[in-house]
Amino acid sequence: MTERQYRYDVPRIIFNVLFIVIMIIASFWVIQPFILGLAWAAMVVIATWPLLIKLQNLMWGRRSLAVMAMTLLLILFFILPIALIIGSLVDNSALFIARAGTLSKMHMPNLFWLQSLPMFGDKIYSSYHTLVNTGGAAVLAKIQPYFGQTATWLVSQAAYIGHLLFHCTLMLCFSVILYARGEHVAMGIRHFAVRLGAERGDAAVLLSGQTIRAVALGVVVTALVQSVLGGIGLALSGIPAATWLALLIFICCVAQLGALLILVPAITWLYWNGDTTLATGLVIWSGVVATLDNVLRPILIRMGADLPTLLILLGVIGGLLAFGLIGLFIGPVVLALSYRLLTAWVNEAANPTSALQDVTRNLEES
């Protein structure tokens, strides 16, 4: 019995692959402006899908009414706070620039206690007063080359505000579509995953949904609640630029650094200015806000898996540098999703049981 000989038309295969690659690149080029908005909407919809189903059951099984309710909630909890933050940044930018211009007129303290330090006290005291008497000219000469870079960065961040609003609008529009056709979209993604990897592909899609929900609820929602409550406490205490500080609290909470990193300096500032009553009230309120991180997050993240803090921190910093404010949401989810899929793939293999000496011996013998 002779074996069947297969002859491949190599040029045909090359042109087929080349055509597919060109179509993929062209499609990516067309949808590139919408990718961030679509990814953001997909994360929001996956995280809040159980809430949509509950609202649909309460509204006589009408999906349209549930979608309208979820749209209003998104506007209330996402679009409106972001618009308020941007408006506050624009309104208060002139005030911060004016205050920065008055820094040169500040009276620097004498710091006589530096002389009492052992060994290097006199040298530090002399260097400090030389710097004060020269008006900081030496330091200014060293950092002056970086002023242009800083100004360029600030201009680029100001220009990014328009992109942020654009992606917020896209997120809202795509969320409405995904809420209305969520089951069909999910089935299409699962079908594609089965076509690629059979049951393992389908399991990877389901695992991805659980990871996105865990990060969105356990990290982002907790940070959002803490930043809102912290901002309310700062505003009631009379802290200036409370909206700015609330945004910083949100960033710190998403990065797993905690709200106290912003609240403690605010409390110190109140005590420094003699507002002991407001400062004591803010201390109590800060304790409540900080406790939510240990109470609310475990409850929300229970539906997924706990994730390494370093992973979330890297996702926040990397996402913020790569995508701006949207990266606060996308960065941790991308790293967490990659981590969970990689962990699931590695765990499919058994743990190594051979001793290190046996492995080394086998390598030397081979």
VOGU-3710 file (C-alpha; in Angstrom, 3 decimals, decimal comma):
1> mterqyrydv> 0,000/0,000/0,000  1,522/3,269/-1,124  1,282/6,353/1,024  -0,603/9,296/-0,422  1,713/12,053/-1,430  0,592/15,593/-0,514  1,753/18,476/-2,665  1,349/21,943/-1,250  0,911/25,010/-3,403  3,354/27,177/-1,433
11> priifnvlfi> 2,710/30,465/-3,303  -1,019/30,039/-2,797  -0,572/29,496/0,946  1,733/32,513/1,206  -0,718/34,797/-0,586  -3,631/33,512/1,523  -1,752/34,236/4,755  -0,617/37,598/3,402  -4,179/38,537/2,504  -5,421/37,577/5,991
21> vimiiasfwv> -2,657/39,611/7,637  -3,460/42,643/5,470  -7,162/42,406/6,332  -6,378/42,146/10,046  -4,071/45,178/9,931  -6,609/47,178/7,907  -9,430/46,270/10,290  -7,308/47,224/13,295  -6,438/50,517/11,606  -10,108/51,314/11,086
31> iqpfilglaw> -11,272/50,480/14,618  -8,178/51,843/16,391  -9,904/55,082/17,575  -12,639/53,011/19,227  -10,586/50,263/20,872  -10,082/51,961/24,253  -13,743/52,958/24,506  -14,880/49,462/23,542  -12,481/47,798/26,000  -13,633/50,127/28,777
41> aamvviatwp> -17,289/49,444/27,971  -16,700/45,678/27,904  -15,127/45,787/31,372  -17,969/47,895/32,762  -20,653/45,667/31,246  -19,018/42,425/32,400  -18,639/43,784/35,929  -22,216/45,096/36,164  -24,042/42,372/34,202  -25,541/40,706/37,331
51> lliklqnlmw> -26,992/44,093/38,326  -28,582/44,428/34,875  -30,254/41,028/35,232  -31,598/41,944/38,675  -33,012/45,222/37,350  -34,574/43,377/34,423  -36,331/40,989/36,808  -37,613/43,926/38,857  -38,856/45,755/35,734  -41,262/43,079/34,522
61> grrslavmam> -38,638/41,352/32,411  -38,201/44,348/30,091  -34,613/44,554/28,884  -35,121/48,049/27,460  -36,131/49,465/30,849  -33,164/47,767/32,526  -30,780/49,172/29,896  -32,161/52,671/30,448  -31,699/52,303/34,210  -28,117/51,066/33,793
71> tlllilffil> -27,363/53,935/31,421  -28,547/56,439/34,013  -26,379/54,731/36,640  -23,333/54,907/34,363  -23,935/58,609/33,782  -24,326/59,155/37,518  -21,298/57,164/38,679  -18,872/57,532/35,737  -19,626/60,352/33,330  -20,780/62,939/35,876
81> pialiigslv> -17,855/62,499/38,324  -15,314/62,606/35,481  -16,935/65,767/34,086  -16,862/67,372/37,541  -13,204/66,463/38,021  -12,243/67,889/34,627  -14,227/71,057/35,317  -12,525/71,444/38,683  -9,094/70,940/37,122  -9,781/73,628/34,548
91> dnsalfiara> -11,293/76,078/37,049  -8,561/75,710/39,658  -5,576/75,602/37,311  -5,232/79,413/37,336  -5,315/79,435/41,152  -2,524/76,864/41,411  -0,404/78,715/38,869  -0,842/81,954/40,837  0,103/80,212/44,087  3,131/78,647/42,439
101> gtlskmhmpn> 4,266/82,117/41,404  4,252/83,317/45,022  6,558/80,566/46,265  9,591/82,769/45,771  8,170/85,295/48,254  7,842/82,786/51,059  9,923/83,344/54,202  12,156/80,341/54,752  12,697/79,168/58,379  16,120/79,482/59,987
111> lfwlqslpmf> 16,335/75,852/61,152  18,864/76,527/63,915  18,382/72,983/65,199  20,428/71,708/62,244  23,578/72,865/64,068  22,870/70,438/66,895  23,106/67,415/64,593  26,280/65,385/65,155  29,106/65,303/62,611  27,395/66,947/59,615
121> gdkiyssyht> 25,118/69,439/61,388  27,216/72,574/60,789  27,829/71,692/57,145  24,140/71,086/56,461  23,197/74,334/58,243  25,760/76,312/56,219  24,647/74,788/52,912  21,005/75,448/53,721  21,567/79,146/54,475  23,753/79,562/51,403
131> lvntggaavl> 20,894/78,201/49,327  18,375/80,508/51,011  20,569/83,622/50,699  21,222/83,059/46,983  17,497/82,692/46,360  17,916/79,122/45,108  19,744/80,284/41,972  21,985/77,208/41,903  19,070/74,798/42,144  17,130/76,796/39,555
141> akiqpyfgqt> 20,069/76,586/37,133  20,123/72,799/37,478  16,411/72,203/36,990  15,814/74,882/34,351  16,468/72,489/31,391  13,559/70,359/32,608  11,040/73,210/32,586  10,450/72,872/28,844  9,832/69,144/29,155  7,444/69,697/32,055
151> atwlvsqaay> 5,511/72,349/30,147  5,260/70,045/27,125  3,963/67,241/29,322  1,366/69,518/30,924  0,164/70,693/27,508  -0,157/67,107/26,318  -2,153/66,201/29,425  -4,449/69,186/28,877  -4,982/68,077/25,285  -5,784/64,585/26,591
161> ighllfhctl> -8,895/65,894/28,356  -10,725/65,991/25,033  -9,697/62,400/24,316  -10,899/61,361/27,774  -14,329/62,881/27,175  -14,441/61,224/23,752  -13,682/57,804/25,236  -16,232/58,382/27,999  -18,874/59,004/25,335  -17,776/55,903/23,433
171> mlcfsvilya> -17,870/53,860/26,625  -21,438/54,947/27,290  -22,596/54,210/23,720  -20,890/50,815/23,546  -22,204/49,917/27,007  -25,785/50,508/25,864  -25,236/48,216/22,865  -23,572/45,508/24,953  -26,296/45,673/27,597  -28,960/45,226/24,925
181> rgehvamgir> -27,171/42,420/23,017  -24,962/40,988/25,731  -26,004/37,332/25,393  -25,433/37,295/21,628  -22,031/38,988/21,953  -20,951/36,585/24,704  -22,065/33,560/22,686  -20,172/34,849/19,643  -16,984/35,278/21,698  -17,357/31,827/23,226
191> hfavrlgaer> -17,990/30,311/19,787  -14,819/31,939/18,464  -12,861/30,710/21,495  -14,143/27,144/20,980  -13,094/27,353/17,335  -9,586/28,314/18,444  -9,057/26,100/21,484  -12,086/23,819/21,931  -13,074/23,460/25,597  -9,890/25,144/26,816
201> gdaavllsgq> -10,738/28,229/24,786  -14,242/28,371/26,255  -12,825/27,956/29,767  -10,364/30,787/29,104  -13,234/33,118/28,127  -15,199/32,283/31,277  -12,090/32,710/33,421  -11,477/36,084/31,778  -14,981/37,236/32,695  -14,484/36,238/36,332
211> tiravalgvv> -11,139/38,059/36,483  -12,523/41,257/34,971  -15,423/41,219/37,424  -13,099/40,571/40,366  -10,813/43,485/39,502  -13,638/45,864/38,600  -15,651/45,215/41,752  -12,905/44,422/44,220  -10,503/47,184/43,224  -12,191/49,910/41,174
221> vtalvqsvlg> -15,534/50,044/43,000  -13,831/50,015/46,399  -11,527/52,835/45,301  -14,487/54,785/43,914  -16,409/54,514/47,192  -13,358/55,508/49,224  -12,571/58,483/46,991  -16,155/59,769/47,101  -16,368/59,462/50,887  -12,879/60,901/51,311
231> giglalsgip> -13,726/63,832/49,034  -16,885/64,536/51,027  -14,883/64,576/54,259  -12,267/66,894/52,764  -14,897/69,272/51,402  -16,790/69,431/54,711  -13,513/70,069/56,556  -12,762/73,083/54,378  -9,704/71,603/52,666  -8,961/73,550/49,449
241> aatwlallif> -9,058/71,690/46,107  -11,026/68,795/47,606  -11,924/67,521/44,117  -8,259/67,256/43,165  -7,491/65,403/46,375  -10,464/63,057/45,825  -8,986/62,153/42,430  -5,624/61,475/44,083  -7,379/59,297/46,673  -8,965/57,285/43,858
251> iccvaqlgal> -5,587/56,798/42,173  -3,924/55,761/45,439  -6,734/53,340/46,310  -6,666/51,707/42,880  -2,899/51,385/43,216  -3,454/49,711/46,628  -1,567/52,499/48,432  -4,555/53,512/50,551  -6,536/56,698/51,116  -4,525/57,694/54,184
261> lilvpaitwl> -1,663/58,743/51,924  -3,768/61,821/51,041  -5,948/62,140/54,150  -3,119/62,222/56,721  -1,425/65,334/55,203  -4,835/67,026/55,085  -5,381/66,268/58,783  -1,902/67,576/59,572  -2,654/70,767/57,657  -5,837/71,329/59,675
271> ywngdttlat> -4,019/70,847/62,987  -1,243/73,156/61,788  -3,798/75,901/61,115  -5,485/75,426/64,510  -8,751/73,850/63,257  -8,649/71,118/65,890  -12,383/70,358/65,779  -12,437/69,868/62,010  -9,158/67,966/62,160  -10,478/65,569/64,822
281> glviwsgvva> -13,650/65,006/62,803  -11,581/64,282/59,709  -9,485/61,814/61,717  -12,617/59,848/62,631  -13,944/60,059/59,069  -10,557/58,956/57,661  -10,629/55,911/59,905  -13,996/54,923/58,422  -12,740/55,473/54,864  -9,550/53,478/55,460
291> tldnvlrpil> -11,482/50,612/57,063  -13,569/50,143/53,908  -10,492/48,786/52,153  -10,443/45,807/54,528  -14,229/45,350/54,703  -15,734/46,187/51,321  -13,034/44,874/48,985  -13,002/41,250/50,268  -16,794/41,128/49,931  -16,732/42,403/46,350
301> irmgadlptl> -13,710/40,407/45,210  -15,116/37,125/46,547  -16,710/36,332/43,199  -13,276/36,261/41,591  -9,806/35,418/42,764  -7,543/37,477/44,945  -4,744/39,077/42,957  -1,220/40,135/43,972  -1,005/43,733/45,141  2,174/44,315/43,131
311> lillgviggl> 0,343/43,224/39,990  -2,420/45,780/40,549  0,141/48,506/41,351  2,088/47,840/38,157  -1,153/47,781/36,183  -2,211/51,157/37,560  1,155/52,856/36,948  1,689/51,292/33,535  -1,882/51,904/32,442  -1,730/55,516/33,606
321> lafgliglfi> 1,466/56,130/31,640  0,262/54,286/28,548  -3,402/55,358/28,302  -3,822/58,272/30,716  -6,738/58,242/33,167  -8,452/55,433/31,254  -5,436/53,293/32,094  -6,524/53,325/35,740  -9,319/50,967/34,672  -7,699/49,125/31,754
331> gpvvlalsyr> -4,156/48,575/33,093  -4,964/46,436/36,174  -7,530/44,404/34,243  -5,091/43,581/31,428  -2,333/42,448/33,798  -4,754/40,550/36,037  -6,296/38,803/33,030  -2,884/37,812/31,665  -1,820/36,619/35,114  -4,909/34,444/35,604
341> lltawvneaa> -4,708/32,889/32,132  -0,986/32,209/32,494  -1,511/30,689/35,950  -4,308/28,443/34,664  -2,108/27,308/31,767  0,874/26,550/34,021  -1,293/24,654/36,541  -2,384/22,228/33,824  1,024/20,580/34,204  1,986/18,637/37,317
351> nptsalqdvt> 4,420/20,086/39,810  8,049/18,965/39,351  8,803/16,025/41,631  12,416/15,244/40,753  15,118/16,508/43,051  17,418/19,246/41,798  20,432/16,921/41,936  18,654/14,318/39,750  17,713/16,925/37,161  21,293/18,239/37,048
361> rnlees> 22,668/14,695/36,722  20,321/13,866/33,871  21,330/17,042/32,026  25,023/16,210/32,423  24,515/12,644/31,224  22,567/13,753/28,177
//
